[in-house]
């Protein structure tokens, strides 16, 4: 039996980037990854994030903003922080959760001077697409190493052009393949 990898996408308010990441992970990898999202605090769902995802065929309109405390009964394999504030404020998690930082630009901050929603959507679409590419890359990266933890991950389509993700060899350095990692309890990984 193949176990699903449990991943939490964490950001400050669980309104935009972490919701997009959860949406993409559920859309692209639901048979392989059990995806969740949360925030250090809640800011409510960002309607432009919901709109951007809907344009790409991913419905996150049923998602809701939640804090990491609301998921305290779950044990995660990876916690992926998608903003700097969440990475710096990462709470402690039970179990062996490895924290990985994958910072993405903040669409609401980028769109603060936009005169219309359509103008603002340019930023949301770009970040949405970067997060999609990142989620696809998670599978490729973890496929090389996660089997050692009892998981099996498969890629159906190859990544044509990974944009970022410096690779570190997990077997030799005990680090995440895609970003520097640390355990939430601050123990070396």
N, C-alpha and C positions, 0 to 999 in steps of 0.2 A: 504494500500500500504506500502510495506517495503522499507525504505530508506537505501541506501548503506552508509556505514561508509566511510568517506574520510580520507585516511591516506597518509601522505608524509613521505618517507624514505629519510633522509638527511645525507650526508657525505661531506667530504672536496671537492672532485673533481668530484663526480657523474660519476665515471669511473668503479667501481668494486662492492663494498659491497651494496651500495644503489640501483644499477642497478639489482643486484642479488635479493635483497629483493622485488623490484617492480616486477621483473619477476616471482618470486615465488608467490607473492600475486595475481597477475593477473592469473597465471596458476591454483592456488589452490582455489581461493576465488573470482573470478571475478563477481559472481552473488551476493556477499555479501559485498565486499569491493571495493571501487574505489581507486586504488593504483597509486601513483605517486612517482617519485624520483627526487632529485635535489642535487646540491652541493653549497657550499659557493662560489666556483669558478668552472670552467670547466677544466677538464684534458683530455677530449676525452674518447672514449670507450676503455677499456682494452681488447685486443683480447683474452687473456687467460681467462678472466671472461666470455666472450662470448662463448668460447670453453667449459669451465666447465659446463655452463648452458645447452649448446647444448647436451653434453654427458648425461645429466639428462632429456632430452626431452623438454627443455624450450628454445624457440628461443627468444633471446634478441638482435639479430643482427640488428633489425630495430630501436632499441633505440638509443638515442643520448644524449650526455652530455649537461646538462643545469644548469643554476644557479637558485637559489630560486627566484630571481627577475623576472625570466621569467614566474613564476607561481603566481605572485602577485594578479591576478584577481580571484584566487581560494581561497575558505575558507575551511580549514581542521579541522577535529575533533581531530586528533592526528598527531603530528609530532614526528617521531621516529628517533632519531639520532643514527647512527650505527658506529660512530667513536668518539673518545674523542674530537678531534679538532672541529668537527661540534657541539658537545654538549656544549663545552665551548664558541663557537662563535655563538650560535643560534641567528638568527635575530628575530625581532619582527614580529608577524603574526597578521592579523586582526581576529576578531571573538574570539572564545573561544578555540582555539587550545591548547591542553594539550601536553606538550613536555615530551617524555619518552626516556630515554637513554638505549640503548641496544648495548653496545660496542662489536664489533667483531674484531678479529685479522685482520691485513692488509696483504692480500696475496702478493702483490708486495714487501712489506718490508720483509716478511718472506722468499720470494724466491730470494732475492737479490744475494745470493751466489750460487744459482742453476746453474749448468753447462749447462743444456738443458731445453727446454720447458717442456719435459716430467717430469723432476725432479721438476720443479716449480709447475707443475699441482697438485702435492700432496697437497700443501698448499691451492690452489684454491678449490680443491674438498672438503677438510675438512671444510673450511669456508662456501662454498656453502651449504653443508649438515647441518651445524649448523644454517644457516639462514633459510633453509627450515623448520627445526624443530621449530625454533622461530616463523615463520609465521603460522605454524599449531597451535602452542600454543596460539597465539594471539586470534584465534577464540574461543578456549576453555575458555580462561580467560575472554574475553569480553562477552561471552555468559552469564556469571553469573551476569553482571552488566549493560551492555549497553542498555538493554531494558528500563531502566529508562530514557534514553535520546531519546527514540523514535525509537530505532533500534532493529532489531532482527537478530541474527547471529546463524547459525546452524553448527554443526560438523557432517560430514558424517562418519568419521572413528575416533576412539578414539586414543589419543596419547598414545603410549605404554610406553615411558620412557622420560618424560620431563627432560632435562638435567640441566637446570638452571631456572630461573624465580622465585625469591622469591615472595611469594604471600602476598599482603596486602589487607585488606578488604576495598574496595572502598566505601561501604555503611557506614562504621563507621569512616574511616579515610579520606575520600574524596581524596584518592590517587589512582593511577593506580594500578591494581591488579598485574601487573607483574614487574614493576620497579618503583622506586621513580619518581614522576612526578612533573612538575611545568608548569605553563602557560608561554607562551613566553613573556608576558608582566610582568613577575616576580611576579604576584599575586599568593597567596597561592591557592592550589587546594584542 
